[in-house]
Amino acid sequence: MRTNFPGLDRFDQAILTALSEDGRMSVADLARRIGLSKSPTQARLKRLESDGIITGYRALIDPIRLGLDHIAFVELRLTDTRETALAAFNAAVARIGEIEQVHLIAGNFDYLIKVRTRSMSEYRAVLAEKISTLPHVASSSTYVAMQAVKEDGPLGALGEGT
């Protein structure tokens, strides 16, 4: 496990790793897993929550089992990148349910978005009727994913590796 996260010791990292694998784990089970008693484990858990490191708990849904197996990544270029234009775009894009992720990019385009739909025809409708009508959109380029090779949450960085 990496130890280069400021303010997080090996127990904090073990808590995050364990909960990323099973967010429904009881505090008693968590304490056994990380090698501390229940009280200090619970205190650490509350601190990680109050510090905003743990932001919540949720069920992970398999979108493929729901028929949402078409993924497109879209590069968007805007006509205006002043703060007011970015704020208008950000507010509008947050309301589109088919969009899973939105990232402001430093590069040859302004935003990279991940769109999940049931089919190419559904994606085309989302692009034409929702994405292309967002404030300040000048152009888009679409890349369709053929296969997800790795889709880990952010805690993949806490494990062994580079």
C-alpha angles and dihedrals in degrees: 000000000000118000101191098101107112113237094011119104125192093275093053090048091048090052091051093047093048094047092046087058096042117010091179093062113130119241089246092054090044091051091051091048096052096038101246132110120261099259098055090041091053091047091051091047092052090048092050088051096045091046089055095242090116104044100178148310127261145163115261109227123203103231092193091062087054091054095254097127101131111097124182128180113208128199111208128196118198129211091222129029101180114127095259091052092048091049091051091048093046093051093048098044091051089066096060108097096198091061111091100177138016124189129182104223134207101217144062093328134035108232138022114202133184115217125191121195140150097254148354091264091053090048091051089054092049090049094047100039103032116015098040091050095055115119115280098000109156102171144344139207121200129210117187118212114229096189138359106234097177128008109167127154122246092277092073082089091064094062132076116298146082 
